[in-house]
Amino acid sequence: MADEVKTDEISDTSHLYEGKKVRSSAPSRKKAAGRIKSSTDIPKDAIPEVHVPTVIESFFGGPIVSTTKFLPPDRMVSSLQQLATVTLVMLGFLTFMVTPVSGTAWFLLANALGLPTFGGIIHLILMIGGLIAGIYGITQRDQRAIIISYALLIVVTLRFAGSKVDFGLDLLPEEEIYQKILLLLYAVFLVMYIELTSGIIRFSMLDTSIRTGEVYVMQVTKITSKYYRSLMITPVIAGLVALLTLMINLIIPAFVGLFDEVAAHRLSESVELTSVYGVALGTVMVFTVIAAMFAINLPLRIQQMQEKNA
């Protein structure tokens, strides 16, 4: 009897359900659905953020941040830094030769204030500032300094429209062919400087990602060899484009000479074709040629030819 009493005391669990409603089946889903409030709004965290790169970001192949941590430069990046430094020095020298202070906004302001020397000082400060910012950006791989160098080296060349070609040094020859060569070299070195500095940032990002294990890239040497090959093609294309723009005063008279020799002779002696109007006309022709290349999808055709040959 004592054992039975103990067993009943142990199995008695009715006190656990006192004051509670016990159900034999699960709650109704219809009732639960009626109490739940539904919403058709898309959660904010479900919408992905889309970043559209700007024109400046496209130079560097990615977004520009204030501080970017790179690993120490490898052989590829170091060689690009050396080439960019030499190109920048040559560009600074050519900028000093082909861009005089006359015709600039600071020259006009200095003359208005009665301080003509002040305009020349501002002109030199802009050029030296562009060189210092460029060298610092190349060595430290600072994107902000490189952009400042771009801006200063381009701003210093902005002048008011004129009908006569002037240079910063009076010792330069006045023959037109030498003027064209100097301007051609300036255009080529400017394009090469922009390409090399953007290549430094792009390959620094790639090298850091590879060495930290973020990405795995096969045949890195093949990528670098193709880039070096493109560096040899870039100045050729830039030179042809600049030559087509600068030789507009010879191209148009030669074309008109097929129909009227007198009109062609007048055009060859025209001052407007050698001024800013001629450069603008040459620029229109260059953009027309480039648009025609894209219209026939020339880059894709070249790529297909290379794949077939490979």
C-alpha positions as CSV (number, residue, x, y, z in Angstrom):
1,M,0.0,0.0,0.0
2,A,2.8,2.4,0.8
3,D,4.3,1.7,-2.6
4,E,1.1,2.5,-4.5
5,V,0.7,5.8,-2.6
6,K,4.1,6.9,-3.5
7,T,3.5,6.0,-7.2
8,D,0.3,8.0,-7.3
9,E,2.0,11.0,-5.8
10,I,4.8,10.9,-8.3
11,S,2.6,10.5,-11.4
12,D,0.2,13.2,-10.4
13,T,1.0,16.3,-12.6
14,S,-2.4,18.0,-12.5
15,H,-0.9,20.9,-10.6
16,L,1.1,21.9,-13.7
17,Y,-2.0,22.7,-15.7
18,E,-4.0,24.7,-13.0
19,G,-5.4,27.9,-14.5
20,K,-4.4,26.9,-18.0
21,K,-6.5,25.9,-21.0
22,V,-5.4,22.6,-22.5
23,R,-6.2,21.8,-26.2
24,S,-6.0,18.6,-28.0
25,S,-5.2,20.1,-31.4
26,A,-3.1,22.9,-32.8
27,P,-4.5,26.4,-33.1
28,S,-6.6,27.2,-36.2
29,R,-4.5,28.7,-39.0
30,K,-7.4,30.7,-40.3
31,K,-7.8,32.5,-37.1
32,A,-4.1,33.1,-36.8
33,A,-4.0,34.4,-40.4
34,G,-6.8,36.8,-39.6
35,R,-4.9,38.3,-36.7
36,I,-1.6,38.7,-38.5
37,K,-1.1,42.0,-40.3
38,S,0.4,41.6,-43.8
39,S,2.3,44.3,-45.7
40,T,3.4,44.5,-49.3
41,D,6.2,46.9,-48.7
42,I,9.7,45.7,-49.6
43,P,12.1,45.7,-46.7
44,K,14.8,48.3,-46.9
45,D,17.6,45.8,-46.3
46,A,16.4,43.7,-49.3
47,I,17.1,46.5,-51.8
48,P,20.7,46.3,-53.0
49,E,22.7,49.5,-53.2
50,V,23.8,50.3,-56.8
51,H,26.8,52.5,-57.3
52,V,27.2,54.2,-60.7
53,P,30.9,55.1,-61.3
54,T,31.7,58.7,-62.2
55,V,34.0,59.8,-65.0
56,I,36.9,60.2,-62.6
57,E,36.3,56.8,-61.0
58,S,36.5,55.2,-64.5
59,F,40.1,56.3,-64.8
60,F,41.1,54.2,-61.8
61,G,38.8,51.3,-62.4
62,G,36.9,51.6,-59.1
63,P,35.5,54.0,-56.5
64,I,37.8,56.7,-55.1
65,V,38.2,56.6,-51.4
66,S,40.0,59.1,-49.2
67,T,42.5,56.6,-47.9
68,T,43.4,53.4,-49.6
69,K,45.8,50.9,-48.0
70,F,48.1,49.1,-50.5
71,L,50.8,46.6,-49.9
72,P,54.4,47.6,-50.8
73,P,54.6,47.9,-54.6
74,D,55.7,44.9,-56.6
75,R,57.9,45.0,-59.7
76,M,55.1,45.9,-62.0
77,V,53.9,48.8,-59.9
78,S,57.4,50.1,-59.3
79,S,58.2,50.1,-63.1
80,L,54.9,52.0,-63.7
81,Q,55.9,54.5,-61.0
82,Q,59.2,55.1,-62.7
83,L,57.7,55.5,-66.1
84,A,55.0,57.9,-64.8
85,T,57.6,60.1,-63.0
86,V,59.7,60.4,-66.2
87,T,56.6,61.2,-68.2
88,L,55.5,63.8,-65.7
89,V,58.8,65.6,-65.8
90,M,58.8,65.7,-69.6
91,L,55.1,66.8,-69.5
92,G,56.0,69.6,-67.1
93,F,58.9,70.8,-69.3
94,L,56.7,70.7,-72.4
95,T,53.9,72.5,-70.6
96,F,56.3,75.3,-69.7
97,M,57.4,75.6,-73.3
98,V,54.0,75.5,-75.1
99,T,51.8,77.4,-72.6
100,P,52.8,81.1,-72.2
101,V,51.2,83.3,-69.5
102,S,49.7,85.6,-72.1
103,G,46.0,85.0,-72.8
104,T,45.3,83.4,-69.4
105,A,42.8,84.6,-66.9
106,W,45.4,85.4,-64.2
107,F,47.4,87.4,-66.8
108,L,44.3,89.5,-67.5
109,L,43.7,90.0,-63.8
110,A,47.4,90.9,-63.1
111,N,47.4,93.5,-65.9
112,A,44.1,94.9,-64.5
113,L,45.7,95.3,-61.1
114,G,48.9,96.8,-62.7
115,L,51.1,93.9,-61.6
116,P,52.1,92.0,-64.8
117,T,54.7,90.0,-62.9
118,F,52.1,88.6,-60.6
119,G,50.5,86.7,-63.5
120,G,53.8,85.0,-64.4
121,I,54.2,84.0,-60.7
122,I,50.7,82.4,-60.6
123,H,51.5,80.6,-63.9
124,L,54.7,79.1,-62.4
125,I,52.9,78.2,-59.2
126,L,50.3,76.2,-61.1
127,M,52.8,74.3,-63.1
128,I,55.1,73.6,-60.1
129,G,52.1,72.6,-58.0
130,G,51.0,70.2,-60.7
131,L,54.4,68.6,-60.7
132,I,54.7,68.3,-56.9
133,A,51.2,66.9,-56.6
134,G,51.8,64.4,-59.4
135,I,55.1,63.2,-57.9
136,Y,53.6,62.8,-54.5
137,G,50.6,61.0,-55.9
138,I,52.8,58.6,-57.9
139,T,55.2,57.8,-55.0
140,Q,52.5,57.5,-52.3
141,R,49.8,56.1,-54.7
142,D,47.4,58.9,-53.5
143,Q,44.5,59.2,-55.9
144,R,43.5,62.7,-54.6
145,A,47.0,64.1,-55.3
146,I,46.9,62.6,-58.8
147,I,43.6,64.2,-59.6
148,I,44.9,67.6,-58.3
149,S,47.9,67.2,-60.6
150,Y,45.5,66.6,-63.6
151,A,43.5,69.7,-62.8
152,L,46.5,72.0,-62.4
153,L,48.3,70.8,-65.5
154,I,45.1,71.2,-67.6
155,V,44.0,74.5,-66.1
156,V,47.4,76.1,-66.8
157,T,46.9,75.5,-70.5
158,L,43.5,77.2,-70.7
159,R,43.8,80.5,-72.6
160,F,41.5,82.9,-74.4
161,A,41.0,82.4,-78.2
162,G,43.7,83.8,-80.3
163,S,44.8,83.8,-83.9
164,K,48.5,83.5,-83.2
165,V,50.4,80.6,-81.7
166,D,52.6,81.7,-78.8
167,F,55.0,79.7,-76.7
168,G,56.4,80.2,-73.3
169,L,60.0,80.4,-74.5
170,D,61.2,82.9,-77.1
171,L,64.1,80.7,-78.0
172,L,61.9,78.2,-79.8
173,P,61.9,78.2,-83.6
174,E,58.9,80.0,-85.3
175,E,58.5,77.5,-88.1
176,E,55.1,75.9,-88.2
177,I,56.4,72.3,-88.4
178,Y,58.3,72.7,-85.1
179,Q,55.3,74.2,-83.4
180,K,53.2,71.2,-84.5
181,I,55.8,68.8,-83.3
182,L,55.9,70.4,-79.8
183,L,52.2,70.4,-79.5
184,L,52.1,66.8,-80.7
185,L,54.6,65.8,-78.1
186,Y,52.7,67.6,-75.4
187,A,49.4,65.8,-76.3
188,V,51.2,62.4,-76.3
189,F,52.9,62.9,-72.9
190,L,49.6,64.2,-71.4
191,V,47.7,61.1,-72.5
192,M,50.6,58.8,-71.4
193,Y,50.7,60.5,-67.9
194,I,47.0,59.9,-67.4
195,E,47.3,56.3,-68.5
196,L,50.3,55.5,-66.4
197,T,49.0,57.0,-63.2
198,S,45.7,55.3,-63.6
199,G,47.6,52.0,-64.2
200,I,49.5,52.5,-61.0
201,I,46.3,52.6,-59.0
202,R,44.6,49.7,-60.9
203,F,47.6,47.3,-60.6
204,S,48.1,48.3,-56.9
205,M,44.5,47.3,-56.2
206,L,44.9,44.1,-58.2
207,D,48.3,43.2,-56.5
208,T,46.9,43.9,-53.0
209,S,43.8,41.7,-53.7
210,I,46.0,38.8,-55.0
211,R,48.5,38.9,-52.1
212,T,45.9,39.2,-49.4
213,G,44.0,36.2,-50.9
214,E,40.8,38.2,-51.8
215,V,41.0,37.0,-55.4
216,Y,42.8,34.4,-57.4
217,V,44.1,35.3,-60.8
218,M,45.7,32.9,-63.2
219,Q,48.5,34.0,-65.6
220,V,49.3,37.4,-64.1
221,T,52.3,37.7,-66.4
222,K,50.0,37.5,-69.4
223,I,48.0,40.4,-68.1
224,T,51.0,42.5,-67.5
225,S,52.5,41.7,-70.9
226,K,49.2,42.8,-72.6
227,Y,49.2,46.0,-70.6
228,Y,52.8,46.8,-71.7
229,R,51.7,46.1,-75.2
230,S,48.8,48.6,-74.9
231,L,51.3,51.2,-73.5
232,M,53.1,51.0,-76.8
233,I,49.9,51.4,-78.8
234,T,48.5,54.3,-76.7
235,P,51.1,56.9,-77.8
236,V,50.7,55.9,-81.4
237,I,46.9,56.4,-81.3
238,A,47.3,59.7,-79.3
239,G,49.8,61.0,-81.8
240,L,47.7,60.2,-84.8
241,V,44.7,61.9,-83.2
242,A,46.7,65.0,-82.3
243,L,48.3,65.0,-85.7
244,L,44.9,64.9,-87.4
245,T,43.7,67.8,-85.2
246,L,46.8,70.0,-85.7
247,M,47.2,69.4,-89.4
248,I,43.7,70.5,-90.2
249,N,45.1,73.6,-92.0
250,L,46.8,71.3,-94.4
251,I,44.1,68.6,-94.7
252,I,41.3,70.9,-95.7
253,P,43.2,72.8,-98.4
254,A,44.4,69.5,-99.9
255,F,40.8,68.2,-100.0
256,V,39.5,71.5,-101.5
257,G,42.3,71.5,-104.0
258,L,40.8,68.5,-105.7
259,F,37.9,70.8,-106.9
260,D,39.2,74.4,-106.8
261,E,42.9,75.3,-106.6
262,V,42.3,79.0,-106.0
263,A,40.1,78.3,-103.0
264,A,42.6,75.8,-101.7
265,H,45.4,78.4,-101.9
266,R,43.3,80.9,-100.0
267,L,42.5,78.3,-97.3
268,S,46.2,77.4,-96.9
269,E,46.9,81.1,-96.2
270,S,44.0,81.5,-93.9
271,V,44.7,82.5,-90.3
272,E,41.5,81.0,-88.9
273,L,42.6,77.4,-89.7
274,T,45.7,77.8,-87.5
275,S,43.7,79.4,-84.7
276,V,41.3,78.0,-82.2
277,Y,38.7,77.7,-84.9
278,G,40.9,75.3,-86.9
279,V,41.6,73.2,-83.8
280,A,37.9,73.0,-83.1
281,L,37.2,71.9,-86.6
282,G,40.0,69.3,-86.3
283,T,38.4,68.1,-83.1
284,V,35.1,67.6,-84.8
285,M,36.8,65.6,-87.5
286,V,38.6,63.4,-84.9
287,F,35.3,62.7,-83.1
288,T,33.7,61.9,-86.4
289,V,36.4,59.3,-87.1
290,I,36.1,57.8,-83.6
291,A,32.3,57.7,-83.9
292,A,32.7,55.8,-87.2
293,M,35.0,53.3,-85.6
294,F,32.4,52.6,-82.9
295,A,29.6,52.5,-85.4
296,I,31.3,49.6,-87.2
297,N,32.2,48.1,-83.8
298,L,35.9,48.1,-84.6
299,P,37.1,47.0,-81.1
300,L,35.0,43.9,-81.2
301,R,36.2,43.0,-84.7
302,I,39.9,43.4,-83.6
303,Q,39.2,41.2,-80.6
304,Q,37.7,38.5,-82.8
305,M,40.7,38.7,-85.2
306,Q,43.0,38.2,-82.3
307,E,41.1,35.3,-81.0
308,K,41.1,33.6,-84.4
309,N,44.9,34.1,-84.8
310,A,45.4,32.7,-81.3
